């Protein structure tokens, strides 16, 4: 009986400690994603100008094409 009770106490303590940590991590991830979207919305007209002029080959084979691949979502708005 004591082992079962000790296990339940340990499990309950772990749940009390781990739940806020996991929830905080999820909330922080959501906050970061929203921040990235806001920055992209604000800067796509200037940041994606070079990307728009690149060929498909350049987009696939250059570091600038890789790092600015998010611009694909905004090209129709330029």
DSSP file (Angstrom, degrees, kcal/mol; ACC not computed):
  #  RESIDUE AA STRUCTURE BP1 BP2  ACC     N-H-->O    O-->H-N    N-H-->O    O-->H-N    TCO  KAPPA ALPHA  PHI   PSI    X-CA   Y-CA   Z-CA
    1    1 A X     >        0   0    0      0, 0.0     4,-2.0     0, 0.0     5,-0.2   0.000 360.0 360.0 360.0 -37.9    0.0    0.0    0.0
    2    2 A X  H  >  +     0   0    0      1,-0.2     4,-2.9     2,-0.2     5,-0.2   0.885 360.0  53.7 -66.6 -38.4    2.8    2.4    0.8
    3    3 A X  H  > S+     0   0    0      1,-0.2     4,-2.3     2,-0.2    -1,-0.2   0.900 109.4  48.3 -64.0 -39.6    4.5    1.9   -2.6
    4    4 A X  H  > S+     0   0    0      2,-0.2     4,-2.1     1,-0.2    -1,-0.2   0.896 113.5  46.7 -66.2 -40.5    1.3    2.8   -4.4
    5    5 A X  H  X S+     0   0    0     -4,-2.0     4,-2.3     2,-0.2    -2,-0.2   0.909 112.4  49.6 -68.4 -42.8    0.7    5.9   -2.3
    6    6 A X  H  X S+     0   0    0     -4,-2.9     4,-2.6     1,-0.2    -2,-0.2   0.907 111.0  50.6 -62.4 -41.3    4.3    7.0   -2.7
    7    7 A X  H  X S+     0   0    0     -4,-2.3     4,-2.7    -5,-0.2    -1,-0.2   0.903 109.9  49.6 -62.5 -41.5    4.0    6.5   -6.5
    8    8 A X  H  X S+     0   0    0     -4,-2.1     4,-2.7     2,-0.2    -1,-0.2   0.890 111.3  49.3 -65.6 -38.8    0.8    8.5   -6.5
    9    9 A X  H  X S+     0   0    0     -4,-2.3     4,-2.6     2,-0.2    -2,-0.2   0.928 113.0  46.6 -65.7 -44.6    2.5   11.3   -4.6
   10   10 A X  H  X S+     0   0    0     -4,-2.6     4,-2.7     2,-0.2    -2,-0.2   0.927 114.3  47.6 -63.3 -44.9    5.5   11.4   -6.9
   11   11 A X  H  X S+     0   0    0     -4,-2.7     4,-2.4     2,-0.2    -2,-0.2   0.911 112.8  48.9 -63.0 -43.0    3.3   11.3   -9.9
   12   12 A X  H  X S+     0   0    0     -4,-2.7     4,-2.2     2,-0.2    -2,-0.2   0.908 112.3  48.2 -63.4 -42.2    1.1   14.1   -8.6
   13   13 A X  H  X S+     0   0    0     -4,-2.6     4,-1.9     2,-0.2     5,-0.2   0.923 111.5  50.3 -63.4 -44.0    4.2   16.2   -7.7
   14   14 A X  H  X S+     0   0    0     -4,-2.7     4,-3.4     1,-0.2     5,-0.3   0.909 110.4  49.9 -60.5 -42.5    5.6   15.6  -11.2
   15   15 A X  H  X S+     0   0    0     -4,-2.4     4,-2.0     1,-0.2     5,-0.2   0.889 109.9  51.0 -64.0 -39.8    2.3   16.6  -12.8
   16   16 A X  H  X S+     0   0    0     -4,-2.2     4,-0.6     1,-0.2    -1,-0.2   0.849 118.8  37.3 -66.8 -33.3    2.2   19.8  -10.7
   17   17 A X  H  X S+     0   0    0     -4,-1.9     4,-0.9    -5,-0.1    -2,-0.2   0.897 120.4  43.8 -83.7 -44.0    5.7   20.7  -11.7
   18   18 A X  H  X S+     0   0    0     -4,-3.4     4,-2.7    -5,-0.2     5,-0.3   0.850 102.1  65.1 -75.1 -35.6    5.7   19.6  -15.3
   19   19 A X  H  X S+     0   0    0     -4,-2.0     4,-2.6    -5,-0.3     5,-0.2   0.921 104.2  43.9 -59.4 -48.4    2.3   20.9  -16.4
   20   20 A X  H  X S+     0   0    0     -4,-0.6     4,-2.4    -5,-0.2    -1,-0.2   0.866 113.6  52.6 -65.0 -32.9    3.2   24.6  -16.0
   21   21 A X  H  X S+     0   0    0     -4,-0.9     4,-2.0     2,-0.2    -2,-0.2   0.942 113.2  42.6 -66.7 -46.7    6.6   24.1  -17.7
   22   22 A X  H  X S+     0   0    0     -4,-2.7     4,-2.2     2,-0.2    -2,-0.2   0.919 115.3  49.7 -65.6 -43.8    5.0   22.4  -20.7
   23   23 A X  H  X S+     0   0    0     -4,-2.6     4,-2.4    -5,-0.3    -1,-0.2   0.896 110.4  50.9 -63.3 -39.4    2.2   24.9  -20.9
   24   24 A X  H  X S+     0   0    0     -4,-2.4     4,-2.4    -5,-0.2    -1,-0.2   0.892 109.1  51.2 -64.4 -39.3    4.6   27.8  -20.7
   25   25 A X  H  X S+     0   0    0     -4,-2.0     4,-2.1     2,-0.2    -2,-0.2   0.900 111.0  47.7 -63.9 -41.1    6.7   26.3  -23.5
   26   26 A X  H  X S+     0   0    0     -4,-2.2     4,-2.1     2,-0.2    -2,-0.2   0.916 112.6  48.8 -66.0 -43.2    3.6   26.0  -25.7
   27   27 A X  H  X S+     0   0    0     -4,-2.4     4,-2.2     1,-0.2    -2,-0.2   0.898 111.3  50.0 -63.8 -40.5    2.5   29.5  -25.0
   28   28 A X  H  X S+     0   0    0     -4,-2.4     4,-2.4     2,-0.2    -1,-0.2   0.892 109.0  52.0 -66.1 -39.3    6.0   30.9  -25.7
   29   29 A X  H  X S+     0   0    0     -4,-2.1     4,-2.2     2,-0.2    -1,-0.2   0.915 110.4  48.3 -62.7 -42.9    6.1   29.0  -29.0
   30   30 A X  H  X S+     0   0    0     -4,-2.1     4,-2.2     1,-0.2    -2,-0.2   0.896 111.1  50.9 -63.5 -40.9    2.8   30.5  -30.0
   31   31 A X  H  X S+     0   0    0     -4,-2.2     4,-2.0     1,-0.2    -2,-0.2   0.902 110.4  48.9 -63.6 -42.0    4.0   34.0  -29.0
   32   32 A X  H  X S+     0   0    0     -4,-2.4     4,-2.3     2,-0.2    -2,-0.2   0.899 109.9  51.6 -65.6 -41.0    7.1   33.6  -31.1
   33   33 A X  H  X S+     0   0    0     -4,-2.2     4,-2.1     1,-0.2    -2,-0.2   0.911 110.4  48.5 -63.0 -42.3    5.2   32.4  -34.2
   34   34 A X  H  X S+     0   0    0     -4,-2.2     4,-2.2     1,-0.2    -1,-0.2   0.882 110.4  51.9 -65.0 -37.3    2.8   35.4  -34.0
   35   35 A X  H  X S+     0   0    0     -4,-2.0     4,-2.3     2,-0.2    -2,-0.2   0.908 108.7  50.3 -65.3 -41.7    5.8   37.7  -33.6
   36   36 A X  H  X S+     0   0    0     -4,-2.3     4,-2.4     1,-0.2    -2,-0.2   0.923 111.0  49.0 -62.2 -44.4    7.5   36.2  -36.7
   37   37 A X  H  X S+     0   0    0     -4,-2.1     4,-2.6     1,-0.2    -2,-0.2   0.906 110.8  50.5 -63.0 -41.9    4.2   36.6  -38.7
   38   38 A X  H  X S+     0   0    0     -4,-2.2     4,-2.0     2,-0.2    -1,-0.2   0.904 111.0  48.3 -64.0 -41.4    3.9   40.3  -37.6
   39   39 A X  H  X S+     0   0    0     -4,-2.3     4,-1.9     2,-0.2    -2,-0.2   0.914 112.9  48.1 -65.2 -42.3    7.5   41.1  -38.6
   40   40 A X  H  X S+     0   0    0     -4,-2.4     4,-1.6     1,-0.2    -2,-0.2   0.916 110.5  51.4 -64.9 -42.3    7.0   39.4  -42.0
   41   41 A X  H  < S+     0   0    0     -4,-2.6     4,-0.2     1,-0.2    -1,-0.2   0.891 113.8  45.4 -59.5 -39.2    3.7   41.3  -42.6
   42   42 A X  H  < S+     0   0    0     -4,-2.0    -1,-0.2    -5,-0.2    -2,-0.2   0.827 124.3  30.3 -74.7 -32.2    5.4   44.6  -41.8
   43   43 A X  H >X S+     0   0    0     -4,-1.9     4,-2.9    -5,-0.1     3,-0.8   0.389  82.9 102.4-112.6   2.9    8.6   44.0  -43.9
   44   44 A X  H 3X S+     0   0    0     -4,-1.6     4,-2.0     1,-0.2    -1,-0.1   0.832  76.3  61.8 -64.5 -30.6    7.6   41.9  -46.8
   45   45 A X  H 34 S+     0   0    0     -4,-0.2    -1,-0.2     1,-0.2    -2,-0.1   0.875 119.2  26.2 -63.2 -36.3    7.5   44.7  -49.3
   46   46 A X  H X4 S+     0   0    0     -3,-0.8     3,-0.7     2,-0.1     4,-0.4   0.850 123.0  50.3 -92.6 -39.5   11.2   45.5  -48.8
   47   47 A X  H 3< S+     0   0    0     -4,-2.9     4,-0.4     1,-0.2     3,-0.2   0.817 113.8  44.1 -71.0 -30.2   12.6   42.2  -47.7
   48   48 A X  T 3X S+     0   0    0     -4,-2.0     4,-2.4    -5,-0.3    -1,-0.2   0.413  84.6  94.4 -97.6   2.2   11.1   40.2  -50.5
   49   49 A X  H <> S+     0   0    0     -3,-0.7     4,-1.1     1,-0.2    -1,-0.2   0.937  91.7  41.1 -60.4 -47.8   12.0   42.6  -53.4
   50   50 A X  H  > S+     0   0    0     -4,-0.4     4,-0.6    -3,-0.2     3,-0.4   0.903 113.1  54.6 -66.7 -41.1   15.2   40.7  -54.2
   51   51 A X  H >4 S+     0   0    0     -4,-0.4     3,-1.0     1,-0.2    -1,-0.2   0.881 103.4  56.6 -60.1 -38.8   13.6   37.3  -53.7
   52   52 A X  H 3< S+     0   0    0     -4,-2.4    -1,-0.2     1,-0.3    -2,-0.2   0.853 106.2  50.2 -62.9 -35.0   10.8   38.2  -56.2
   53   53 A X  H 3< S+     0   0    0     -4,-1.1    -1,-0.3    -3,-0.4    -2,-0.2   0.548  91.3 100.9 -81.6  -6.7   13.5   39.0  -58.9
   54   54 A X  S << S-     0   0    0     -3,-1.0     2,-0.1    -4,-0.6    -3,-0.0  -0.467  73.0-121.4 -79.2 148.8   15.3   35.6  -58.4
   55   55 A X     >  -     0   0    0     -2,-0.1     4,-2.3     1,-0.1     5,-0.2  -0.374  30.0-105.6 -77.5 166.8   14.8   32.7  -60.8
   56   56 A X  H  > S+     0   0    0      1,-0.2     4,-1.9     2,-0.2     5,-0.2   0.901 123.4  53.9 -59.8 -40.2   13.6   29.4  -59.4
   57   57 A X  H  > S+     0   0    0      1,-0.2     4,-1.9     2,-0.2    -1,-0.2   0.923 108.7  48.0 -60.8 -44.9   17.1   28.0  -59.8
   58   58 A X  H  > S+     0   0    0      1,-0.2     4,-1.5     2,-0.2     7,-0.4   0.880 109.6  53.2 -64.2 -38.0   18.5   30.9  -57.7
   59   59 A X  H  < S+     0   0    0     -4,-2.3    -1,-0.2     1,-0.2    -2,-0.2   0.858 114.4  42.1 -64.7 -34.2   15.8   30.4  -55.1
   60   60 A X  H  < S+     0   0    0     -4,-1.9    -2,-0.2    -5,-0.2    -1,-0.2   0.774 122.5  36.2 -81.9 -27.3   16.8   26.7  -54.8
   61   61 A X  H  < S+     0   0    0     -4,-1.9     2,-0.4    -5,-0.2    -2,-0.2   0.456 100.7  74.0-113.7  -1.1   20.6   27.1  -54.9
   62   62 A X  S  X S-     0   0    0     -4,-1.5     4,-1.9    -5,-0.1     3,-0.2  -0.883  73.5-128.7-116.4 147.5   21.5   30.3  -53.0
   63   63 A X  H  > S+     0   0    0     -2,-0.4     4,-2.7     1,-0.2     5,-0.2   0.863 111.2  56.2 -58.6 -35.6   21.5   30.9  -49.3
   64   64 A X  H  > S+     0   0    0      1,-0.2     4,-1.9     2,-0.2    -1,-0.2   0.903 106.5  50.4 -62.8 -39.8   19.5   34.1  -49.8
   65   65 A X  H  4 S+     0   0    0     -7,-0.4    -1,-0.2    -3,-0.2    -2,-0.2   0.873 112.3  47.2 -64.4 -37.2   16.8   32.0  -51.6
   66   66 A X  H >< S+     0   0    0     -4,-1.9     3,-1.1     1,-0.2    -2,-0.2   0.928 114.1  45.2 -70.0 -44.7   16.8   29.5  -48.7
   67   67 A X  H 3< S+     0   0    0     -4,-2.7     3,-0.3     1,-0.3    -2,-0.2   0.795 117.7  43.6 -73.7 -26.4   16.5   32.1  -46.0
   68   68 A X  T >< S+     0   0    0     -4,-1.9     3,-2.2    -5,-0.2    -1,-0.3   0.128  74.1 115.9-103.1  21.0   13.9   34.2  -47.7
   69   69 A X  G X   +     0   0    0     -3,-1.1     3,-1.6     1,-0.3     4,-0.2   0.731  63.8  73.7 -63.4 -19.7   11.7   31.2  -48.8
   70   70 A X  G >  S+     0   0    0     -3,-0.3     3,-1.3     1,-0.3    -1,-0.3   0.720  78.8  77.1 -63.4 -19.3    9.0   32.6  -46.6
   71   71 A X  G X> S+     0   0    0     -3,-2.2     3,-2.1     1,-0.3     4,-1.0   0.723  72.5  79.9 -64.8 -21.1    8.5   35.3  -49.2
   72   72 A X  G <4 S+     0   0    0     -3,-1.6     3,-0.5     1,-0.3     4,-0.4   0.859  88.4  56.5 -53.4 -35.1    6.6   32.8  -51.4
   73   73 A X  G <4 S+     0   0    0     -3,-1.3    -1,-0.3    -4,-0.2    -2,-0.2   0.653 113.1  39.9 -71.8 -14.3    3.6   33.5  -49.3
   74   74 A X  T X4 S+     0   0    0     -3,-2.1     3,-1.7    -4,-0.2     4,-0.3   0.476  84.0  94.8-114.7  -5.2    3.7   37.2  -50.0
   75   75 A X  G >< S+     0   0    0     -4,-1.0     3,-1.4    -3,-0.5    -2,-0.1   0.845  81.8  58.4 -60.6 -34.8    4.7   37.4  -53.7
   76   76 A X  G 3  S+     0   0    0     -4,-0.4    -1,-0.3     1,-0.3    -2,-0.1   0.680 102.9  55.3 -69.6 -14.7    1.0   37.8  -54.8
   77   77 A X  G <         0   0    0     -3,-1.7    -1,-0.3     1,-0.2    -2,-0.2   0.416 360.0 360.0 -96.5   0.5    0.7   40.9  -52.7
   78   78 A X    <         0   0    0     -3,-1.4    -1,-0.2    -4,-0.3    -2,-0.1   0.454 360.0 360.0 -94.9 360.0    3.6   42.7  -54.2
